[in-house]
Amino acid sequence: MFQELKDLEVYSISEELSDRFWIEVVKWGHFARDTVGKQLMRAVDSIGANIAESYGRYHYRDRLNFLYYARGSVYETKFWLERARKRNLISSEEYADLMERIDRLLLKLNAYIKSKRRQAAGALGD
């Protein structure tokens, strides 16, 4: 049975996270949005974009590469979120909530990558 991309939990979480960050970043002043905000939004949007791109790839190794890019974007998002906190662009409470959501996404993404690696090993006879 074929699963739609939108039905993948890891993809849905990444979409929710992107939308949540957007709600915060659009409140910031021009300079903050233009510096930290743009970088933060590119990083968080890249998570879901790379998951989506992996979903459209035929070869297992291609799929895994894009999932690894998504994982890298998770870490970049954490970096920019930390900058936002240290520069007083978000509250400590908002920071804690967003970081918890990112960490949950990272756990789900790592599990998804692990399952795809197992599939690849089985298909490739590794």
Secondary structure, 3 states (H helix, E strand, C coil): CCCCHHHCHHHHHHHHHHHHHHHHHCCCCHHHHHHHHHHHHHHHHHHHHHHHHHHCCCCHHHHHHHHHHHHHHHHHHHHHHHHHHHCCCCCHHHHHHHHHHHHHHHHHHHHHHHHHHHHHHHHHCC
